[in-house]
């Protein structure tokens, strides 16, 4: 049984159980590199190189001739950060010795060698295995990803309006942030000031299904709705029946779809975390609704509520002193309401092993 309690924790002191499996993961666990993570908003990557971190490693994003590129943030010559470089048309020019790299990462100009001299193939800036721009953000996979980008059909659905929130940060690891999303029993305490409270105390998934690298859970619970004018006028009760589907994707991404039958509305949240380094995780959130399209007043109220919800979660997550999420199920004490959290740990356990995912299974309530 792996003991926890030390502050921080990183890949440097990674531990395995008796079977050679990882006992825990954190923001610097290299085996998590086979998944997609958001690393920047599209609007953050402009004409200048933009420095980011992922799984404890520094990277630089840039647009060369309009093409998005990502390289390890170290020039292969003297390891000078390429985030200090300049964009020269379709190349990135190192600020130290003027080496220039094209969109593939190959050095195409080295000022200190004679013109016409062949450039060694080792003069190359390292690139990640995957780089995609989608949903208004830049996504990276450090190693060959085992699954595709997270689903978010509302992004292209004209009946919905989507808002991308300003990212926030927590000292907790991305795995701990996702585990918080798996958990509903904290609603009664952590979210008592917003949508939670006593009515959510016994919330638990009706079913949990594993489909390859995804986990899907369904809920039926009561949710305190705070921004519907009919509720404010007393025409409808504040506590509304909510049918929810949570889909967990690799890369610390949650797709939460909430349907309110009595309100005739659907509210979807896509939340994804960027494991920057030990003690730093950046959290991105997208909100999609089909009931307030074009209504700026209600969107402002919605975003105000969601900001309060995030503040409640961060207040709890930032209390962690140890940033590791145990995969050894004997480390923590579990109750029936934790079934989804256990399914998430098994998903991570599969990812960190050489093999593929376990066979799809269903775990019904």
Secondary structure, 3 states (H helix, E strand, C coil): CCCCCCCECCHHHCCECCCCCECEECCCCHHHHHCCEEEEEHHHCCCCCEEEEECCEEEEEEEECCEEEEEECCCCCCCCCHHHCEEECCEEECCCCCCEECCCCEEEECCCCCCCCCCCCCCECCCCCEEEEECCEEEEECCCCCCCCCCCHHHHCCCCEEEECCCEEECCCHHHHHHHHHCCCCHHHHCCCCCCCHHHCCCCCCEEEEECCEEEEEEEEEEECCCCHHHHCCCCCCEEEEEEEEEEECCCEEEEEEEECCCCEEEEEEEEEEEEECCEEEEEEEEEECCCCCCHHHHHHHHHHHHHHHHHHHHHHCCCCECCEECCCCCCCCCHHHHHHHHHHHHHHHHCCCCCCCCCEEEEC
